[in-house]
Amino acid sequence: MRTIIAAALVLGFVQVQSAAAAAETAACAPTSEAEIAKLFDRWNTSLATLSPQEVAKNYSEDSVLLATLSNKPRLTQAERIDYFEHFLANEPKGHVDSRDIKIGCNWAVDLGTYTFTMKDGSKVPARYTYTYEFKDGNWLITSHHSSMMPEK
């Protein structure tokens, strides 16, 4: 009798695990490289509003921003807004120069190089990595690392 109960428990556990795995697989949001590339365009368009709050809407609440022109990691929305208040004073316009996109189940990575043109005409070439997560029906930035090119 104990063997039958144990076998039933194991079988039930396996079925629950299989159902959870199937549900997880079924929950993967369909996407493409083109859609992920458009997330940079969305972010860049939010820069053009010159509103730090609009830019911050692209980031998940627990996102990490390692910004181009700051030594301080920005770990909260308030810290990200503070960074963009200063960055947006330059009226930056970003342009992707090269990129590679990787896609998984409800996550994506967009990495490469971009150049910002500032309102005074100066250019800031940088490398970047954006990681995204699909959550609550929306792709949000979960980490963003940007650093100026080390070589001139």
C-alpha positions as a Markdown table, in Angstrom:
| # | Residue | x | y | z |
|---|---|---|---|---|
| 1 | Met | 0.0 | 0.0 | 0.0 |
| 2 | Arg | 2.8 | 2.4 | 0.9 |
| 3 | Thr | 4.4 | 1.6 | -2.5 |
| 4 | Ile | 1.2 | 2.6 | -4.3 |
| 5 | Ile | 0.9 | 5.8 | -2.3 |
| 6 | Ala | 4.5 | 6.7 | -2.9 |
| 7 | Ala | 4.2 | 5.9 | -6.7 |
| 8 | Ala | 1.0 | 8.1 | -6.8 |
| 9 | Leu | 2.8 | 11.0 | -5.1 |
| 10 | Val | 5.8 | 10.7 | -7.5 |
| 11 | Leu | 3.5 | 10.5 | -10.5 |
| 12 | Gly | 1.5 | 13.5 | -9.3 |
| 13 | Phe | 4.7 | 15.5 | -8.7 |
| 14 | Val | 5.9 | 14.6 | -12.2 |
| 15 | Gln | 2.6 | 15.7 | -13.7 |
| 16 | Val | 2.7 | 19.0 | -11.8 |
| 17 | Gln | 6.3 | 19.6 | -13.0 |
| 18 | Ser | 5.4 | 18.8 | -16.6 |
| 19 | Ala | 2.3 | 21.1 | -16.5 |
| 20 | Ala | 4.4 | 23.9 | -15.0 |
| 21 | Ala | 7.1 | 23.5 | -17.7 |
| 22 | Ala | 4.4 | 23.5 | -20.4 |
| 23 | Ala | 2.8 | 26.6 | -18.9 |
| 24 | Glu | 6.2 | 28.3 | -18.8 |
| 25 | Thr | 6.9 | 27.4 | -22.4 |
| 26 | Ala | 3.4 | 28.5 | -23.5 |
| 27 | Ala | 3.9 | 31.9 | -21.8 |
| 28 | Cys | 6.9 | 32.9 | -24.0 |
| 29 | Ala | 6.0 | 36.1 | -25.8 |
| 30 | Pro | 6.6 | 35.9 | -29.5 |
| 31 | Thr | 9.2 | 38.5 | -30.7 |
| 32 | Ser | 11.8 | 39.1 | -33.4 |
| 33 | Glu | 15.1 | 40.9 | -33.8 |
| 34 | Ala | 13.2 | 43.7 | -35.5 |
| 35 | Glu | 10.9 | 44.1 | -32.5 |
| 36 | Ile | 13.8 | 44.1 | -30.1 |
| 37 | Ala | 15.6 | 46.7 | -32.2 |
| 38 | Lys | 12.6 | 48.9 | -32.1 |
| 39 | Leu | 12.9 | 49.0 | -28.3 |
| 40 | Phe | 16.0 | 51.2 | -28.7 |
| 41 | Asp | 13.9 | 53.4 | -31.0 |
| 42 | Arg | 11.3 | 53.7 | -28.3 |
| 43 | Trp | 14.0 | 54.6 | -25.7 |
| 44 | Asn | 15.5 | 57.1 | -28.1 |
| 45 | Thr | 12.1 | 58.7 | -28.8 |
| 46 | Ser | 11.6 | 59.1 | -25.1 |
| 47 | Leu | 14.9 | 61.0 | -24.9 |
| 48 | Ala | 13.5 | 63.4 | -27.5 |
| 49 | Thr | 10.7 | 64.3 | -25.0 |
| 50 | Leu | 13.4 | 65.8 | -22.7 |
| 51 | Ser | 11.3 | 64.3 | -19.8 |
| 52 | Pro | 13.4 | 62.1 | -17.4 |
| 53 | Gln | 10.1 | 60.5 | -16.2 |
| 54 | Glu | 9.3 | 59.4 | -19.8 |
| 55 | Val | 12.7 | 57.9 | -20.2 |
| 56 | Ala | 12.5 | 56.1 | -16.9 |
| 57 | Lys | 9.2 | 54.4 | -18.0 |
| 58 | Asn | 11.4 | 52.2 | -20.3 |
| 59 | Tyr | 13.1 | 50.6 | -17.2 |
| 60 | Ser | 11.7 | 48.0 | -14.9 |
| 61 | Glu | 11.5 | 49.0 | -11.2 |
| 62 | Asp | 14.5 | 46.9 | -10.3 |
| 63 | Ser | 16.6 | 47.7 | -13.4 |
| 64 | Val | 20.3 | 48.6 | -13.2 |
| 65 | Leu | 21.6 | 51.6 | -15.2 |
| 66 | Leu | 25.3 | 51.9 | -15.6 |
| 67 | Ala | 25.2 | 55.1 | -17.6 |
| 68 | Thr | 27.6 | 56.6 | -20.1 |
| 69 | Leu | 28.3 | 59.9 | -18.3 |
| 70 | Ser | 28.1 | 58.9 | -14.7 |
| 71 | Asn | 30.3 | 56.9 | -12.3 |
| 72 | Lys | 27.3 | 56.0 | -10.0 |
| 73 | Pro | 25.2 | 52.9 | -10.7 |
| 74 | Arg | 21.5 | 53.9 | -10.8 |
| 75 | Leu | 19.4 | 51.3 | -9.0 |
| 76 | Thr | 16.1 | 53.0 | -8.4 |
| 77 | Gln | 13.7 | 54.9 | -10.6 |
| 78 | Ala | 14.5 | 58.1 | -8.6 |
| 79 | Glu | 18.2 | 57.6 | -9.4 |
| 80 | Arg | 17.6 | 56.9 | -13.1 |
| 81 | Ile | 15.4 | 60.0 | -13.3 |
| 82 | Asp | 18.2 | 62.0 | -11.6 |
| 83 | Tyr | 20.7 | 60.8 | -14.2 |
| 84 | Phe | 18.4 | 61.6 | -17.1 |
| 85 | Glu | 17.7 | 65.1 | -15.7 |
| 86 | His | 21.3 | 65.9 | -16.3 |
| 87 | Phe | 21.8 | 63.8 | -19.5 |
| 88 | Leu | 18.8 | 65.3 | -21.2 |
| 89 | Ala | 20.1 | 68.8 | -20.7 |
| 90 | Asn | 22.4 | 68.0 | -23.6 |
| 91 | Glu | 19.4 | 67.0 | -25.9 |
| 92 | Pro | 21.1 | 63.8 | -26.9 |
| 93 | Lys | 20.0 | 61.9 | -30.1 |
| 94 | Gly | 21.2 | 58.3 | -30.3 |
| 95 | His | 22.1 | 56.4 | -33.4 |
| 96 | Val | 22.9 | 52.6 | -33.4 |
| 97 | Asp | 26.1 | 52.0 | -35.3 |
| 98 | Ser | 26.3 | 48.2 | -34.9 |
| 99 | Arg | 24.3 | 45.7 | -32.9 |
| 100 | Asp | 23.8 | 42.0 | -32.1 |
| 101 | Ile | 20.5 | 40.8 | -30.6 |
| 102 | Lys | 19.9 | 37.6 | -28.7 |
| 103 | Ile | 16.4 | 36.4 | -27.8 |
| 104 | Gly | 15.1 | 33.9 | -25.3 |
| 105 | Cys | 11.8 | 33.2 | -23.5 |
| 106 | Asn | 10.6 | 36.6 | -22.4 |
| 107 | Trp | 14.1 | 38.1 | -22.4 |
| 108 | Ala | 16.3 | 39.7 | -25.0 |
| 109 | Val | 19.8 | 41.3 | -25.1 |
| 110 | Asp | 20.7 | 44.1 | -27.5 |
| 111 | Leu | 24.4 | 45.0 | -27.5 |
| 112 | Gly | 26.6 | 47.0 | -29.8 |
| 113 | Thr | 27.8 | 50.5 | -30.4 |
| 114 | Tyr | 26.0 | 53.7 | -30.7 |
| 115 | Thr | 26.8 | 57.4 | -31.0 |
| 116 | Phe | 25.0 | 60.3 | -29.3 |
| 117 | Thr | 24.9 | 63.7 | -31.0 |
| 118 | Met | 24.5 | 66.5 | -28.5 |
| 119 | Lys | 22.8 | 69.8 | -29.0 |
| 120 | Asp | 26.2 | 71.5 | -29.4 |
| 121 | Gly | 27.0 | 69.1 | -32.2 |
| 122 | Ser | 29.5 | 67.1 | -30.2 |
| 123 | Lys | 29.4 | 63.3 | -30.6 |
| 124 | Val | 29.8 | 60.7 | -27.9 |
| 125 | Pro | 30.6 | 57.2 | -29.3 |
| 126 | Ala | 29.8 | 54.5 | -26.8 |
| 127 | Arg | 29.3 | 50.7 | -26.4 |
| 128 | Tyr | 26.0 | 49.5 | -25.0 |
| 129 | Thr | 24.2 | 46.5 | -23.6 |
| 130 | Tyr | 20.5 | 46.5 | -22.9 |
| 131 | Thr | 18.8 | 43.5 | -21.3 |
| 132 | Tyr | 15.0 | 43.3 | -21.6 |
| 133 | Glu | 12.3 | 41.3 | -19.9 |
| 134 | Phe | 8.7 | 40.8 | -21.2 |
| 135 | Lys | 6.6 | 41.4 | -18.1 |
| 136 | Asp | 2.9 | 42.3 | -17.8 |
| 137 | Gly | 2.5 | 42.7 | -21.6 |
| 138 | Asn | 5.5 | 45.0 | -22.1 |
| 139 | Trp | 9.2 | 44.8 | -22.8 |
| 140 | Leu | 11.2 | 46.7 | -20.2 |
| 141 | Ile | 14.9 | 47.4 | -19.7 |
| 142 | Thr | 16.2 | 45.3 | -16.8 |
| 143 | Ser | 19.8 | 46.5 | -17.2 |
| 144 | His | 21.5 | 49.1 | -19.3 |
| 145 | His | 25.3 | 49.5 | -19.5 |
| 146 | Ser | 26.8 | 52.2 | -21.6 |
| 147 | Ser | 30.4 | 53.3 | -21.7 |
| 148 | Met | 32.3 | 55.7 | -23.9 |
| 149 | Met | 34.7 | 54.1 | -26.4 |
| 150 | Pro | 38.1 | 53.8 | -24.7 |
| 151 | Glu | 40.2 | 54.3 | -27.9 |
| 152 | Lys | 40.3 | 57.5 | -29.9 |
